[in-house]
Amino acid sequence: MSSEHTTERKRDVQADESTDDDRRRRFLDRRRFMLATGTAATVALAGCAGEEEADDDGETDDDDDDNGEPEPGDREYLEEKFPGLLVHSADPENAEAAQRETYTEYITQSEEHYIRNHYLAPRIEEDEWEISLGGMIDEEADLTMAELREEFSTETVTHVMQCSGNGRSFFDPEIGGNPWIYGAVGNAEWTGAPMSEIMEEYGADTSDGMWVMFAGDDHPEGEDVFARSIPMQKVMEDCILAYEMNGEQMTAEHGHPVRVVVPGWYGNNNVKWLSEIEVMERMMMGDDEELFHEDYETDDYEQYLHWQQNSYRILAEGQESIRVESIDEFDTREQMDMEDRGEMEVPPYIYDQNVKSLIGYPGIDDTVEPREEDGMIEVIGVAWAGDDEVAEVEVSADGGETWENAEFFGEDNGPYAWRQFRYMWDPEEEGEYTLYSRATDELGRSQPRTISDIEDGQITVEDDTFPYEMGGYCLNTYEEHGVDVTVEM
């Protein structure tokens, strides 16, 4: 595949053309630099919310160990282990699929499946690992991996895992954090024990309105714990504690020995290196001492809040991450579109994924030829919509002026997995073309065209634009994810 680019945004006719050209030129230069160097320099935008700053400055320790072999934390180690990824940082490990070709396949292999870590992935011996289970539950327990594998049934779910910051690099002005392009998403088979059985076995309060906290164990001493609050109704519906990915042991970078998988929801909810589960009456709020069981390892409950209450929120410029105890709507787009978010105008929490699609072939800047037998070019891609089914996918070969329906093919394993689509394109002549794909979910919601300007202060999807969001989260526009191709005949 060739180097990355971005497609030009089609602004309102009143927009200043020279300004748009300048933005496009800056954007193209930045993207080409990242792909050419195999890395991505992160930037910090003053006043940004969400992920705030990059976890590191993009520079990593490439020194080998005493044996001359690369080790975890070295860029060479990560690139050798995951050859299909573009590495943004090696300590912690953050990398995305490097080729559009990844998005022609139904199952994403681990070598091409993105990695998003806040701290260096721990190396854990499975037979020494336990998950602490407590809170509003009849029987507190320390669940071993052997018990997880042997005492509960085994389920496999095909789930699109996507970093909520996927596409962050398309925002202009630039946003601090990992500069994901398009490749922080993959579709894999996750195998493990159903959370519903575990909750029932230990007598958890599973009534409506309850929440479950999942916490990982990758944080260095004194750092924020990666923890998320998941509503009990979702936990009981389809969540699993996964210990296999695509039929094999998960890599350390993907969460070995165990992670929670929350089907259809953004990756930030799928906590890796799971060490603690707490059943609660509400989301984590910071004054939860009475909700944690007596063997809880810290008195600093604020340490658990950052990635639940402060980060992973949809924020317009100037908004703050107002904390609430509970919400009733978990569809991220529905939260964004709510006219009444309460007196405090609560910014949305990032849970269910927005509808989205990617063209996998042709790739970016590819030169392609029509087939000799019929003069057609086969456009292939994937589409997904979180908890919802994908209803249709359309493809435009003229930069969004006209659209035609694509057809689905391949496996259909329900809403949590993506669908492959095919469009038979008959280009009239040689030349340069811009291809877009636009997916629509079963509720009739389609991908918006492009990103609003930051000065608009937009907080909802309106006028076919996605709001400029200060964390660079949940982007699903079609223009930014299009491909430019050259046709030769």
KAKANOR-V39958 format. One record per pair of residues at least 4 apart in sequence whose C-alpha atoms are under 8 Angstrom apart, sorted by sequence separation. I is the first residue (numbers start at 0). J is the second residue. D is the distance in whole Angstrom. If there is no record, write none. Layout:
BEGIN
I,J,D / I,J,D
END
This chain:
BEGIN
10,14,6 / 15,19,7 / 16,20,6 / 17,21,6 / 18,22,6 / 19,23,6 / 20,24,6 / 21,25,6 / 22,26,6 / 23,27,6 / 24,28,6 / 25,29,6 / 26,30,6 / 27,31,6 / 28,32,6 / 29,33,6 / 30,34,6 / 31,35,6 / 32,36,6 / 33,37,6 / 34,38,7 / 43,47,8 / 47,51,5 / 63,67,5 / 64,68,6 / 69,73,6 / 72,76,7 / 73,77,7 / 74,78,6 / 75,79,6 / 76,80,6 / 77,81,6 / 78,82,5 / 88,92,6 / 89,93,6 / 99,103,8 / 100,104,8 / 107,111,6 / 108,112,6 / 116,120,7 / 123,127,8 / 124,128,7 / 142,146,6 / 143,147,6 / 144,148,6 / 145,149,6 / 146,150,5 / 147,151,6 / 148,152,8 / 161,165,7 / 166,170,8 / 169,173,8 / 170,174,7 / 174,178,8 / 179,183,7 / 192,196,8 / 193,197,7 / 194,198,6 / 195,199,6 / 196,200,6 / 197,201,6 / 198,202,6 / 199,203,6 / 205,209,6 / 218,222,6 / 229,233,7 / 230,234,6 / 231,235,6 / 232,236,6 / 233,237,6 / 234,238,5 / 243,247,5 / 244,248,6 / 249,253,6 / 250,254,6 / 251,255,5 / 254,258,6 / 264,268,7 / 265,269,8 / 266,270,8 / 283,287,7 / 287,291,7 / 291,295,6 / 299,303,8 / 300,304,7 / 301,305,7 / 303,307,8 / 304,308,6 / 305,309,5 / 306,310,5 / 307,311,7 / 308,312,8 / 314,318,6 / 329,333,8 / 330,334,6 / 331,335,6 / 332,336,6 / 333,337,6 / 340,344,5 / 341,345,7 / 358,362,7 / 361,365,6 / 369,373,8 / 370,374,5 / 384,388,6 / 395,399,5 / 397,401,7 / 412,416,6 / 439,443,6 / 440,444,5 / 451,455,7 / 452,456,8 / 453,457,8 / 460,464,6 / 461,465,7 / 467,471,8 / 468,472,7 / 476,480,7 / 477,481,6 / 14,19,8 / 33,38,5 / 34,39,8 / 63,68,5 / 64,69,6 / 71,76,6 / 72,77,8 / 87,92,8 / 88,93,5 / 96,101,7 / 107,112,6 / 123,128,7 / 133,138,7 / 134,139,8 / 142,147,7 / 146,151,8 / 148,153,8 / 168,173,7 / 192,197,8 / 198,203,5 / 204,209,7 / 218,223,7 / 229,234,7 / 233,238,7 / 243,248,5 / 244,249,5 / 249,254,6 / 250,255,6 / 251,256,7 / 304,309,7 / 305,310,6 / 306,311,6 / 314,319,7 / 328,333,7 / 329,334,7 / 339,344,7 / 340,345,6 / 369,374,5 / 370,375,5 / 383,388,7 / 384,389,6 / 395,400,7 / 396,401,8 / 411,416,8 / 439,444,5 / 440,445,7 / 460,465,5 / 33,39,5 / 63,69,5 / 64,70,7 / 69,75,6 / 70,76,6 / 71,77,7 / 78,84,7 / 86,92,8 / 87,93,5 / 88,94,7 / 101,107,7 / 133,139,5 / 168,174,7 / 198,204,8 / 218,224,6 / 242,248,6 / 243,249,5 / 249,255,5 / 314,320,8 / 328,334,6 / 334,340,8 / 340,346,8 / 361,367,7 / 369,375,5 / 370,376,6 / 383,389,6 / 395,401,6 / 396,402,8 / 411,417,8 / 439,445,4 / 451,457,7 / 459,465,7 / 460,466,6 / 32,39,8 / 33,40,7 / 62,69,7 / 63,70,7 / 69,76,5 / 78,85,8 / 86,93,6 / 87,94,5 / 132,139,6 / 133,140,7 / 167,174,7 / 198,205,8 / 217,224,8 / 218,225,7 / 242,249,6 / 248,255,7 / 249,256,7 / 261,268,7 / 369,376,5 / 382,389,7 / 395,402,5 / 411,418,7 / 438,445,6 / 439,446,7 / 459,466,6 / 43,51,7 / 61,69,8 / 78,86,7 / 86,94,4 / 87,95,8 / 131,139,8 / 132,140,5 / 216,224,7 / 217,225,8 / 248,256,8 / 260,268,8 / 261,269,6 / 312,320,7 / 368,376,7 / 394,402,5 / 395,403,7 / 410,418,7 / 437,445,7 / 438,446,6 / 458,466,5 / 10,19,8 / 43,52,6 / 77,86,8 / 85,94,5 / 86,95,7 / 131,140,6 / 132,141,6 / 215,224,7 / 216,225,8 / 260,269,5 / 367,376,8 / 393,402,6 / 394,403,5 / 409,418,7 / 410,419,8 / 437,446,6 / 457,466,5 / 458,467,8 / 465,474,7 / 42,52,8 / 43,53,7 / 63,73,7 / 84,94,6 / 85,95,5 / 101,111,7 / 131,141,5 / 132,142,7 / 167,177,8 / 168,178,5 / 214,224,7 / 215,225,6 / 259,269,5 / 260,270,7 / 288,298,8 / 310,320,8 / 382,392,7 / 393,403,5 / 394,404,6 / 408,418,7 / 409,419,6 / 456,466,8 / 457,467,7 / 458,468,8 / 465,475,8 / 8,19,8 / 42,53,7 / 61,72,8 / 62,73,7 / 84,95,5 / 85,96,6 / 130,141,5 / 131,142,6 / 167,178,6 / 168,179,6 / 169,180,7 / 214,225,6 / 215,226,6 / 258,269,7 / 259,270,5 / 279,290,6 / 309,320,5 / 335,346,8 / 393,404,4 / 394,405,6 / 407,418,7 / 408,419,6 / 456,467,8 / 465,476,7 / 41,53,6 / 60,72,7 / 61,73,5 / 74,86,8 / 77,89,7 / 84,96,5 / 85,97,5 / 129,141,6 / 130,142,5 / 166,178,8 / 167,179,5 / 168,180,6 / 214,226,4 / 258,270,5 / 259,271,7 / 288,300,7 / 308,320,7 / 309,321,8 / 335,347,6 / 392,404,6 / 393,405,5 / 407,419,6 / 408,420,6 / 464,476,8 / 59,72,7 / 60,73,6 / 61,74,6 / 83,96,6 / 84,97,5 / 129,142,5 / 130,143,6 / 164,177,8 / 166,179,5 / 167,180,7 / 213,226,5 / 214,227,7 / 242,255,7 / 258,271,4 / 287,300,7 / 308,321,8 / 309,322,8 / 334,347,5 / 391,404,7 / 392,405,6 / 407,420,4 / 408,421,7 / 447,460,7 / 451,464,6 / 453,466,8 / 59,73,7 / 60,74,7 / 61,75,7 / 74,88,7 / 83,97,6 / 97,111,8 / 129,143,5 / 165,179,5 / 166,180,5 / 212,226,7 / 213,227,5 / 242,256,6 / 257,271,6 / 258,272,6 / 259,273,7 / 277,291,7 / 286,300,7 / 308,322,6 / 334,348,8 / 391,405,8 / 392,406,7 / 406,420,5 / 407,421,6 / 449,463,7 / 450,464,5 / 451,465,6 / 452,466,8 / 453,467,5 / 41,56,6 / 59,74,7 / 74,89,5 / 77,92,8 / 83,98,7 / 96,111,5 / 128,143,6 / 129,144,7 / 164,179,7 / 165,180,6 / 166,181,5 / 212,227,6 / 213,228,7 / 242,257,5 / 257,272,5 / 258,273,5 / 285,300,5 / 286,301,8 / 391,406,8 / 405,420,6 / 406,421,5 / 448,463,5 / 449,464,5 / 450,465,5 / 451,466,5 / 452,467,6 / 7,23,6 / 40,56,7 / 41,57,6 / 73,89,6 / 95,111,7 / 96,112,6 / 127,143,8 / 128,144,6 / 165,181,6 / 212,228,4 / 213,229,8 / 241,257,5 / 242,258,7 / 255,271,7 / 256,272,6 / 257,273,6 / 285,301,5 / 331,347,7 / 405,421,5 / 406,422,6 / 447,463,5 / 448,464,6 / 449,465,6 / 450,466,6 / 451,467,5 / 6,23,8 / 40,57,5 / 72,89,5 / 73,90,7 / 95,112,7 / 96,113,6 / 126,143,8 / 165,182,7 / 211,228,6 / 212,229,6 / 240,257,6 / 241,258,5 / 254,271,4 / 255,272,6 / 284,301,8 / 331,348,7 / 360,377,8 / 361,378,6 / 405,422,5 / 447,464,5 / 448,465,8 / 450,467,6 / 5,23,8 / 39,57,6 / 71,89,8 / 72,90,5 / 95,113,4 / 126,144,7 / 165,183,5 / 210,228,6 / 211,229,5 / 240,258,6 / 241,259,6 / 253,271,7 / 254,272,5 / 285,303,8 / 331,349,6 / 360,378,6 / 361,379,7 / 404,422,7 / 405,423,8 / 447,465,6 / 38,57,7 / 71,90,8 / 72,91,7 / 94,113,6 / 95,114,6 / 125,144,7 / 126,145,7 / 164,183,8 / 165,184,7 / 210,229,6 / 211,230,6 / 240,259,5 / 241,260,6 / 285,304,7 / 329,348,8 / 331,350,6 / 332,351,8 / 359,378,8 / 360,379,5 / 72,92,7 / 93,113,8 / 94,114,5 / 210,230,4 / 211,231,6 / 239,259,6 / 240,260,6 / 283,303,8 / 284,304,7 / 329,349,8 / 330,350,6 / 331,351,5 / 332,352,8 / 358,378,7 / 359,379,6 / 360,380,7 / 5,26,7 / 93,114,5 / 94,115,7 / 162,183,6 / 209,230,6 / 210,231,5 / 238,259,7 / 239,260,5 / 283,304,7 / 329,350,6 / 330,351,5 / 331,352,7 / 332,353,6 / 358,379,6 / 359,380,5 / 4,26,8 / 5,27,6 / 92,114,7 / 93,115,5 / 161,183,6 / 162,184,6 / 208,230,7 / 209,231,5 / 238,260,6 / 239,261,7 / 313,335,8 / 321,343,8 / 323,345,8 / 329,351,6 / 330,352,7 / 331,353,7 / 358,380,4 / 359,381,7 / 4,27,6 / 92,115,6 / 93,116,6 / 161,184,4 / 208,231,7 / 209,232,8 / 211,234,8 / 238,261,5 / 322,345,8 / 357,380,6 / 358,381,7 / 92,116,6 / 160,184,6 / 161,185,6 / 207,231,7 / 208,232,8 / 237,261,7 / 238,262,6 / 283,307,7 / 284,308,8 / 321,345,6 / 356,380,7 / 357,381,6 / 5,30,8 / 91,116,6 / 92,117,8 / 159,184,7 / 160,185,5 / 206,231,8 / 207,232,7 / 237,262,7 / 283,308,8 / 320,345,8 / 321,346,7 / 356,381,6 / 357,382,7 / 388,413,7 / 389,414,7 / 4,30,6 / 84,110,7 / 91,117,6 / 92,118,8 / 159,185,6 / 160,186,6 / 205,231,6 / 320,346,6 / 356,382,4 / 388,414,5 / 450,476,7 / 3,30,6 / 4,31,7 / 83,110,6 / 84,111,6 / 91,118,5 / 92,119,6 / 159,186,4 / 160,187,8 / 205,232,8 / 234,261,8 / 319,346,8 / 355,382,6 / 356,383,6 / 387,414,5 / 388,415,8 / 449,476,5 / 3,31,6 / 81,109,8 / 82,110,6 / 83,111,5 / 84,112,8 / 90,118,7 / 91,119,4 / 92,120,7 / 158,186,6 / 159,187,7 / 233,261,8 / 318,346,8 / 354,382,8 / 355,383,6 / 386,414,6 / 387,415,8 / 392,420,7 / 394,422,7 / 396,424,8 / 447,475,7 / 448,476,5 / 449,477,7 / 2,31,6 / 59,88,7 / 81,110,4 / 82,111,7 / 83,112,8 / 84,113,7 / 90,119,5 / 91,120,7 / 157,186,7 / 158,187,6 / 354,383,6 / 355,384,6 / 385,414,6 / 386,415,6 / 389,418,8 / 446,475,6 / 447,476,5 / 448,477,5 / 449,478,6 / 57,87,6 / 58,88,7 / 59,89,6 / 60,90,8 / 80,110,7 / 81,111,7 / 157,187,6 / 158,188,6 / 205,235,8 / 354,384,4 / 384,414,7 / 385,415,6 / 446,476,5 / 447,477,7 / 448,478,6 / 449,479,7 / 3,34,6 / 57,88,5 / 59,90,6 / 157,188,4 / 158,189,7 / 353,384,6 / 354,385,7 / 383,414,7 / 384,415,8 / 446,477,6 / 2,34,6 / 156,188,6 / 157,189,6 / 314,346,6 / 352,384,6 / 353,385,6 / 383,415,7 / 2,35,7 / 55,88,7 / 155,188,6 / 156,189,5 / 313,346,6 / 314,347,8 / 352,385,4 / 383,416,7 / 384,417,8 / 155,189,5 / 156,190,7 / 312,346,6 / 313,347,5 / 351,385,6 / 352,386,7 / 383,417,4 / 398,432,7 / 55,90,8 / 155,190,4 / 312,347,6 / 313,348,7 / 351,386,6 / 354,389,7 / 382,417,5 / 383,418,6 / 397,432,6 / 398,433,5 / 399,434,8 / 55,91,8 / 154,190,6 / 155,191,7 / 312,348,5 / 313,349,7 / 356,392,8 / 381,417,6 / 382,418,5 / 396,432,6 / 397,433,6 / 398,434,6 / 399,435,7 / 54,91,7 / 153,190,7 / 154,191,6 / 198,235,8 / 311,348,6 / 312,349,6 / 381,418,5 / 382,419,7 / 396,433,6 / 397,434,7 / 398,435,7 / 153,191,5 / 154,192,6 / 284,322,7 / 311,349,6 / 381,419,4 / 382,420,7 / 395,433,8 / 396,434,5 / 153,192,5 / 154,193,7 / 195,234,7 / 229,268,8 / 284,323,7 / 380,419,6 / 381,420,6 / 395,434,6 / 396,435,7 / 152,192,6 / 153,193,7 / 194,234,6 / 195,235,5 / 227,267,8 / 284,324,7 / 379,419,7 / 380,420,5 / 394,434,7 / 395,435,5 / 437,477,6 / 151,192,6 / 152,193,7 / 194,235,6 / 195,236,7 / 227,268,6 / 282,323,8 / 283,324,7 / 379,420,6 / 380,421,7 / 394,435,6 / 395,436,6 / 436,477,6 / 151,193,8 / 195,237,8 / 282,324,5 / 379,421,5 / 394,436,5 / 435,477,6 / 148,191,7 / 194,237,8 / 195,238,8 / 227,270,7 / 281,324,5 / 282,325,6 / 378,421,6 / 379,422,7 / 393,436,6 / 394,437,6 / 435,478,7 / 148,192,7 / 193,237,7 / 194,238,6 / 226,270,7 / 267,311,8 / 281,325,6 / 377,421,7 / 378,422,5 / 392,436,7 / 393,437,5 / 147,192,6 / 151,196,7 / 193,238,6 / 194,239,5 / 225,270,7 / 377,422,6 / 378,423,6 / 392,437,6 / 393,438,6 / 435,480,7 / 436,481,7 / 151,197,8 / 193,239,4 / 194,240,7 / 213,259,8 / 377,423,5 / 378,424,7 / 392,438,4 / 435,481,5 / 38,85,7 / 39,86,8 / 40,87,8 / 72,119,7 / 115,162,7 / 192,239,5 / 193,240,6 / 376,423,6 / 377,424,6 / 391,438,6 / 392,439,6 / 434,481,6 / 435,482,7 / 37,85,6 / 38,86,6 / 39,87,5 / 71,119,8 / 191,239,6 / 192,240,5 / 375,423,6 / 376,424,5 / 390,438,8 / 391,439,5 / 433,481,7 / 434,482,5 / 37,86,7 / 38,87,5 / 39,88,8 / 190,239,8 / 191,240,5 / 192,241,7 / 375,424,5 / 376,425,6 / 389,438,7 / 390,439,6 / 391,440,7 / 433,482,6 / 434,483,6 / 37,87,8 / 38,88,7 / 190,240,8 / 191,241,4 / 375,425,5 / 376,426,8 / 389,439,6 / 390,440,5 / 433,483,4 / 434,484,8 / 34,85,8 / 190,241,5 / 191,242,6 / 374,425,6 / 375,426,7 / 389,440,4 / 390,441,5 / 432,483,6 / 433,484,6 / 189,241,6 / 190,242,6 / 191,243,7 / 388,440,6 / 389,441,6 / 431,483,7 / 432,484,5 / 189,242,8 / 190,243,5 / 229,282,8 / 387,440,6 / 388,441,5 / 390,443,8 / 431,484,6 / 432,485,6 / 189,243,6 / 190,244,6 / 228,282,6 / 387,441,6 / 431,485,4 / 432,486,8 / 189,244,5 / 190,245,8 / 215,270,6 / 216,271,8 / 217,272,7 / 228,283,7 / 383,438,8 / 387,442,8 / 430,485,6 / 431,486,6 / 188,244,6 / 189,245,6 / 190,246,7 / 214,270,7 / 215,271,6 / 216,272,6 / 369,425,8 / 382,438,6 / 384,440,6 / 429,485,7 / 430,486,5 / 187,244,7 / 188,245,5 / 189,246,8 / 213,270,7 / 215,272,5 / 216,273,6 / 429,486,5 / 430,487,7 / 187,245,6 / 188,246,7 / 215,273,4 / 216,274,6 / 428,486,8 / 429,487,5 / 214,273,6 / 215,274,5 / 429,488,6 / 213,273,7 / 214,274,6 / 215,275,7 / 426,486,8 / 428,488,8 / 140,201,8 / 213,274,8 / 214,275,5 / 139,201,7 / 213,275,6 / 214,276,7 / 54,117,6 / 138,201,5 / 212,275,8 / 213,276,5 / 54,118,8 / 137,201,6 / 138,202,6 / 212,276,6 / 213,277,7 / 136,201,7 / 137,202,5 / 211,276,7 / 212,277,5 / 136,202,5 / 137,203,6 / 211,277,6 / 212,278,6 / 136,203,4 / 211,278,5 / 212,279,7 / 135,203,6 / 136,204,6 / 210,278,6 / 211,279,6 / 113,182,7 / 114,183,7 / 135,204,6 / 209,278,7 / 210,279,5 / 113,183,5 / 209,279,6 / 210,280,6 / 212,282,8 / 112,183,8 / 113,184,6 / 189,260,8 / 209,280,5 / 210,281,6 / 211,282,8 / 212,283,7 / 112,184,7 / 113,185,7 / 208,280,7 / 209,281,6 / 210,282,6 / 112,185,5 / 208,281,7 / 111,185,8 / 112,186,8 / 204,278,7 / 203,278,7 / 226,303,6 / 358,435,8 / 107,185,5 / 224,302,6 / 225,303,7 / 226,304,7 / 358,436,7 / 106,185,8 / 107,186,5 / 108,187,7 / 223,302,5 / 224,303,5 / 227,306,7 / 228,307,7 / 357,436,7 / 106,186,5 / 107,187,6 / 222,302,7 / 223,303,6 / 224,304,8 / 225,305,8 / 226,306,6 / 227,307,5 / 356,436,6 / 105,186,7 / 106,187,5 / 223,304,8 / 224,305,8 / 225,306,6 / 226,307,7 / 356,437,6 / 106,188,8 / 223,305,7 / 268,350,7 / 355,437,7 / 356,438,6 / 99,182,8 / 355,438,6 / 93,177,8 / 95,179,7 / 98,182,8 / 265,349,7 / 354,438,7 / 96,181,8 / 97,182,7 / 154,239,8 / 265,350,6 / 354,439,7 / 95,181,8 / 96,182,4 / 264,350,5 / 265,351,6 / 354,440,6 / 95,182,5 / 96,183,7 / 264,351,4 / 265,352,6 / 95,183,5 / 96,184,8 / 263,351,6 / 264,352,5 / 94,183,7 / 95,184,8 / 263,352,6 / 87,177,7 / 354,444,7 / 87,178,8 / 354,445,7 / 355,446,6 / 354,446,6 / 121,217,6 / 120,217,6 / 0,98,6 / 119,217,7 / 0,99,7 / 118,217,6 / 0,100,8 / 118,218,6 / 118,219,8 / 163,265,6 / 159,262,8 / 160,263,8 / 162,265,6 / 163,266,6 / 158,262,6 / 159,263,7 / 160,264,8 / 161,265,5 / 162,266,5 / 163,267,7 / 158,263,6 / 160,265,6 / 161,266,5 / 162,267,7 / 156,262,8 / 160,266,5 / 144,256,8 / 208,325,8 / 367,484,7 / 369,486,8 / 364,482,7 / 365,483,7 / 366,484,6 / 367,485,6 / 368,486,6 / 369,487,8 / 356,475,8 / 363,482,5 / 364,483,5 / 365,484,5 / 366,485,5 / 367,486,5 / 368,487,5 / 369,488,7 / 353,473,7 / 355,475,5 / 362,482,7 / 363,483,6 / 364,484,5 / 365,485,6 / 366,486,6 / 367,487,6 / 368,488,6 / 263,384,7 / 264,385,6 / 352,473,7 / 354,475,7 / 355,476,8 / 356,477,8 / 361,482,8 / 362,483,8 / 363,484,6 / 364,485,7 / 366,487,7 / 53,175,6 / 54,176,7 / 263,385,4 / 264,386,7 / 353,475,7 / 362,484,7 / 52,175,5 / 53,176,4 / 54,177,8 / 262,385,8 / 263,386,5 / 335,458,7 / 336,459,5 / 357,480,7 / 358,481,7 / 361,484,7 / 51,175,6 / 52,176,5 / 53,177,6 / 262,386,7 / 335,459,5 / 336,460,7 / 349,473,8 / 357,481,8 / 358,482,8 / 50,175,7 / 51,176,6 / 335,460,7 / 50,176,6 / 47,174,7 / 47,175,7 / 123,251,8 / 128,256,8 / 44,173,7 / 122,251,6 / 43,173,8 / 44,174,5 / 121,251,7 / 42,173,7 / 43,174,6 / 44,175,5 / 120,251,6 / 125,256,6 / 42,174,7 / 43,175,4 / 120,252,6 / 123,255,7 / 124,256,8 / 42,175,5 / 43,176,7 / 122,255,8 / 123,256,7 / 41,175,7 / 42,176,7 / 120,254,8 / 41,176,6 / 109,244,8 / 41,177,6 / 109,245,8 / 116,252,8 / 41,178,6 / 108,245,7 / 316,453,7 / 40,178,8 / 114,252,7 / 39,178,7 / 114,253,7 / 316,456,6 / 315,456,6 / 135,277,7 / 136,278,7 / 315,457,7 / 26,169,8 / 130,273,7 / 131,274,6 / 132,275,6 / 133,276,6 / 134,277,5 / 135,278,5 / 315,458,6 / 130,274,4 / 131,275,5 / 132,276,5 / 133,277,5 / 134,278,5 / 135,279,6 / 314,458,7 / 129,274,7 / 130,275,5 / 131,276,6 / 132,277,6 / 133,278,6 / 134,279,6 / 135,280,8 / 130,276,7 / 163,311,8 / 22,171,7 / 121,272,8 / 263,414,7 / 315,466,8 / 263,415,5 / 315,467,7 / 316,468,7 / 262,415,6 / 263,416,8 / 315,468,5 / 316,469,6 / 314,468,6 / 315,469,6 / 135,290,7 / 313,468,6 / 314,469,6 / 134,290,6 / 313,469,7 / 314,470,7 / 134,291,5 / 313,470,7 / 133,291,7 / 134,292,5 / 312,470,8 / 133,292,6 / 311,470,8 / 313,472,7 / 92,252,7 / 311,472,8 / 5,169,8 / 163,349,8 / 159,383,7 / 159,385,8 / 186,416,6 / 186,417,7 / 102,357,7 / 103,358,8 / 157,412,7 / 102,358,7 / 103,359,5 / 159,415,6 / 102,359,4 / 103,360,7 / 158,415,5 / 159,416,5 / 101,359,7 / 102,360,8 / 157,415,7 / 158,416,5 / 159,417,6 / 99,358,7 / 100,359,5 / 157,416,5 / 158,417,8 / 49,309,7 / 50,310,6 / 99,359,5 / 100,360,6 / 49,310,4 / 50,311,7 / 99,360,7 / 48,310,7 / 49,311,6 / 100,362,7 / 49,312,6 / 99,362,6 / 49,313,8 / 98,362,8 / 99,363,7 / 49,314,8 / 48,314,7 / 48,319,8 / 103,379,6 / 105,381,8 / 103,380,5 / 102,380,6 / 103,381,7 / 102,381,6 / 170,450,7 / 172,453,8 / 176,470,8 / 174,469,7 / 175,470,8 / 174,470,7 / 170,467,7 / 174,471,6 / 181,480,7 / 170,471,7 / 167,470,8 / 168,471,8 / 105,409,8 / 167,471,5 / 105,410,8 / 166,471,7 / 167,472,7 / 164,470,7 / 165,471,8 / 166,472,8 / 164,471,6 / 165,472,7 / 167,474,7 / 164,472,5 / 165,473,7 / 166,474,6 / 163,472,5 / 164,473,6 / 165,474,7 / 166,475,8 / 163,473,5 / 164,474,8 / 169,479,7 / 163,474,8 / 105,417,7 / 105,418,8 / 105,419,7 / 104,419,8 / 103,419,7 / 4,363,7 / 3,363,6 / 4,364,8 / 1,362,7 / 2,363,7 / 3,364,8 / 0,362,6 / 1,363,6 / 2,364,7 / 0,363,7 / 1,364,6 / 1,365,7 / 0,365,7 / 51,470,7 / 49,469,7 / 50,470,6 / 48,469,6 / 49,470,4 / 47,469,5 / 48,470,5 / 49,471,8 / 47,470,7 / 6,433,8 / 9,449,8 / 8,449,7 / 8,478,6 / 7,478,7 / 8,479,7 / 6,478,6 / 7,479,8 / 6,479,6 / 5,479,6 / 6,480,7 / 5,480,7 / 6,481,6 / 5,481,7 / 6,482,7 / 5,482,8 / 6,483,7
END
